[in-house]
Every structure is written in C-alpha cells, then in structure tokens.
C-alpha cells in the first residue's frame, strides 16, 4: 500500500510569527505582551516566555501550549501562507535544530482523498 509523508518546516521566526497570528484569531490564546522566546518541551508542549506590562512594571511569564494546539498553530500558518495541508492523515510536530516541523502521514484512503482534494485546487 502506498503512503506519503510530508514535512513542513518553519523557521524560529516563522513559528513566532505563527504564534502572533494564532493569537489574533483566538483571543484567549495568549495575553497581550511581547513574545520573548519559546522552547519545545520533552512532552510535546511548547513553553512561551512573554514580557507582560502591568502599569509601570514588566513581568516575564511562561505559558504552556498543549501538543494539539501546536499542531493547530502550524496548520493555520500553512493555510495563511497557501501551503497545502491535507485534512486527513496523522499530524505530529517536532523541534528541529533551527525551527519546528509539522509531519503529516497519509496512507491508503487518506492518500487517495488528499490527492483528489489537491486536484480540485489545481
């Protein structure tokens, strides 16, 4: 049986941008503030460090993004940047030396359905 594995890699800057973009459409995602850094955890979460201004003080806080939400953020980035992502298939993400990668595994009927969807876009 044929199968397909797609890898879509975002640079660190692109992933940071995708966090901002996701926050614009999901108001309760992260509080207002500046994203200082993000770190991929061992348990498939992402910890985002933010500087949050409150009056005259600036506090740094860490927020944890759950694994499925990381996938949602990556898929949304792809959609906004016209990178085709099939609806079907098993989606996982992983940290790379520089950036973060969305992996999509398609096989059997999922692969056939994805090819039909891609043909419809052409």
ABEGO torsion letter per residue (X at the ends): XBBBBBBBBBBAAAAAAAAAAAAAABAAABBBEBBABBBBBAAGBBBBBBBBBBEABBBBBBBBBBAAAAAAAAAAAAAAAGBBBBABEBBBBBBBABEBBBBBBBBEAAAAAAAAAAAAAX
